[in-house]
Amino acid sequence: MKIPLVDLKAQYASIKGDIDNAIQRVVERCSFILGEEVDKFEKAFAAYCGSDGAVGVASGTAALHLALLACRIRPGDEVITAAHTFTATGEAIVNAGAVPVFVDIEPVRYTLSPERVEAAVTPRTRAIIPVHLYGHPAEMDALSEIARKHNLFLIEDAAQAHGATYKGKRCGSIGHLACFSFYPGKNLGAFGDAGMVTGNDQDLLNRVRRLRDHGRTSKYEHEEIGWGERLDALQAAILGVKLPHLDRWNDSRRSLAATYTSLLKNLEVVTPSEQAEAHHVFHLYVIRTRQRDSLLKHLQAAGIGAGIHYPIPLHRQPAYRAYSVGLSLPATEEAADAILSLPLFPEMSKDQLRYVAEAVNTFGRT
Ligand SMILES: *Cc1c(COP(=O)(O)O)cnc(C)c1O
């Protein structure tokens, strides 16, 4: 059996008629830039998140970058974030002209340690970007309190957490702003690049709205220097078809994750945990083991597409050398060496899942 890490074809097949109609509608109208499709999806996504508003942008990376600029993060400002994340989180900080300050994670949740964040605050700190990694929310109460106390912006990187909740509140409605990616493999995925900034502060949202569209205030007036980072109308139409299915897909991810956890019996393997305050949406099902590299080879030999998210933390990447001289983040480094993402997607069959679990269970016994 061959089992990919994610199977996007299965999802398209399940909603093909509606998707094809939506694409046809946009193509026939020839209205490809902003307009009705983007407005409609922004409203639907804001309502879904329980946030006051949403601004569609070109990618999750653009969402993070424009959110930082909307908060008027300036050169020399410091922004605290995790090194255990995709590079876009750090990239957005550097591209906004600011200095990324990498702090360690809390090892069970894989999200920012509030104690480490507090210890890293300096007079130059302007914002904190927690990452709701793998679909599990970060410790938002403690982080909100730190942000409030030091007058910092709290910007959620919710690129892996569409539909996740923290104490009953959806990720995307908790920080000053939140950033989503609709990269095809995410819990809510477009047919190309797409992203969204959500939030409850209309001034900040309006600024993102201006910045994504060349700093424009009207057709020919440009208030400030902006970017060409709009959400594509075709992607908005596709995402609008998919959004009503998101809760069902997330339920399926959760149920598959629970089945994995009940089937995995290898004593060398630690299964992921879900904290009481969280509704985990399992963007990834991440186990850990000291024999990660040999387990990965074992799974690959069995035709299983496991992955590592992420093997090299940002403070160990050449791109961030200037921001991480002598920096050591033990929990982050330990995680990077031990984590392994098993195949998980809403349409995965129980047979496929059992095959993967069996392969993990037999590892080390042959
Ligand atoms: C995917 C992702 C991003 C970037 O999103 P793109 O749409 O690919 O630009 C940012 N942060 C995290 C945590 C992600 O997983």
PDBQT file of the ligand as one rigid body, heavy atoms in Angstrom, charges set to zero:
ROOT
HETATM    1  C1  LIG A 401       1.863  27.483   6.001  1.00  0.00    +0.000 C 
HETATM    2  C2  LIG A 401       2.370  28.342   7.100  1.00  0.00    +0.000 A 
HETATM    3  C3  LIG A 401       2.690  29.699   6.908  1.00  0.00    +0.000 A 
HETATM    4  C4  LIG A 401       2.769  30.341   5.553  1.00  0.00    +0.000 C 
HETATM    5  O1  LIG A 401       1.666  30.273   4.775  1.00  0.00    +0.000 OA
HETATM    6  P1  LIG A 401       1.769  30.383   3.170  1.00  0.00    +0.000 P 
HETATM    7  O2  LIG A 401       0.357  30.485   2.752  1.00  0.00    +0.000 OA
HETATM    8  O3  LIG A 401       2.454  29.162   2.674  1.00  0.00    +0.000 OA
HETATM    9  O4  LIG A 401       2.532  31.616   2.856  1.00  0.00    +0.000 OA
HETATM   10  C5  LIG A 401       3.031  30.451   8.009  1.00  0.00    +0.000 A 
HETATM   11  N1  LIG A 401       3.093  29.919   9.231  1.00  0.00    +0.000 NA
HETATM   12  C6  LIG A 401       2.848  28.609   9.453  1.00  0.00    +0.000 A 
HETATM   13  C7  LIG A 401       2.913  28.075  10.843  1.00  0.00    +0.000 C 
HETATM   14  C8  LIG A 401       2.481  27.780   8.398  1.00  0.00    +0.000 A 
HETATM   15  O5  LIG A 401       2.250  26.479   8.620  1.00  0.00    +0.000 OA
ENDROOT
TORSDOF 0
